[in-house]
Amino acid sequence: MDLIVDALSVKLGKRIVLHDASAHLRPGRVTAILGPNGAGKSTLVKAAAALVGRAGGCVRLDAQDVATMDPRVRARAIGYLPQDATVHWNIVARDVVALGRLPHLGAHAAPSPEDRAAVDRAMHDTETTHLADRPVGELSGGERARVLLARVFAGEPRWLLADEPLASLDPAHQIDLLARLRTYAAGGAGVAIVLHDLVQAQRAADDALLIAEGRVVAFGPVAEVMTADTLARVFGVRVAPLDDVSGLGEGGGTRRLLVPVGRIDAA
Ligand SMILES: Nc1ncnc2c1ncn2[C@@H]1O[C@H](COP(=O)(O)OP(=O)(O)OP(=O)(O)O)[C@@H](O)[C@H]1O
């Protein structure tokens, strides 16, 4: 199931904040959505989850416009993790994760063993099992972020859209999550994540979608899109090469990453 952003424009307040954006995202791959603050990344992801209206164009899952899909069908197809990790009810973590199964339940139906197993799996995969009985209001920011991630994983969506999922995670959990997202994509789902960390994006993503000032400036395989010139143009940063010898490169070899080391105008 491809996720197709087709000439999408979005107006928020009085301003068009996304102009004529197009990209054809494929399942089985991790796409990093990158760009400076205010570029329109969250807006694009929200439009893909049908959470904001649009001024033109559309987002489709194969041939189906996400805006006109049955909401339950859409919720099974698209899992969305917002940037803001607020939970408004002080319920225990396991109940938050179980909310991810709602699109799979029949009206008034109790969770099935399959639903419970999906919740268990999601909590195991996000290392939140030990938090199951804790009220979410008592959790640390990073713990709560992992519980909210577990909620999205529990829904087993065909497309997982996450807005800055690394933001409050410690380095070990960032690495775990990126590995988990890669595994999720390898299982046939689509994964699109908004990231600010250019190095993690190069490590974890297959494709990069670069947005600046509300426009798509580049989209394609990471190595082709995330060049020193493009990063300089889009982010205004100088980069230095770093050889990643962890064996995660093509064929288990070394991979050259570009690390931001300074601002262009401060050279
Ligand atoms: N509700 C709103 N009303 C008006 N303008 C908005 C609204 N929400 C966002 N914007 C504006 O739309 C633009 C794009 O915002 P968006 O949140 O998509 O950016 P972003 O690329 O995700 O940024 P960041 O990296 O800072 O999270 C920004 O200029 C922002 O100020």
The ligand as an ORCA input file, in Angstrom:
! r2SCAN-3c Opt
* xyz 0 1
  N      -2.647     26.148     13.857
  C      -1.837     26.911     13.127
  N      -2.237     28.097     12.638
  C      -1.420     28.854     11.890
  N      -0.177     28.519     11.543
  C       0.277     27.334     11.995
  C      -0.520     26.466     12.811
  N       0.203     25.365     13.096
  C       1.407     25.539     12.505
  N       1.448     26.717     11.842
  C       2.577     27.243     11.064
  O       2.776     26.370      9.964
  C       4.159     26.267      9.646
  C       4.560     24.790      9.582
  O       4.429     24.247     10.889
  P       4.836     22.743     11.187
  O       4.431     22.467     12.594
  O       4.296     21.868     10.122
  O       6.421     22.830     11.059
  P       7.540     21.748     11.382
  O       8.375     21.618     10.145
  O       6.923     20.507     11.895
  O       8.359     22.504     12.501
  P       9.172     22.030     13.816
  O      10.457     21.424     13.331
  O       9.436     23.343     14.497
  O       8.305     21.101     14.609
  C       4.894     27.069     10.704
  O       5.232     28.313     10.167
  C       3.881     27.231     11.820
  O       4.092     28.441     12.515
*
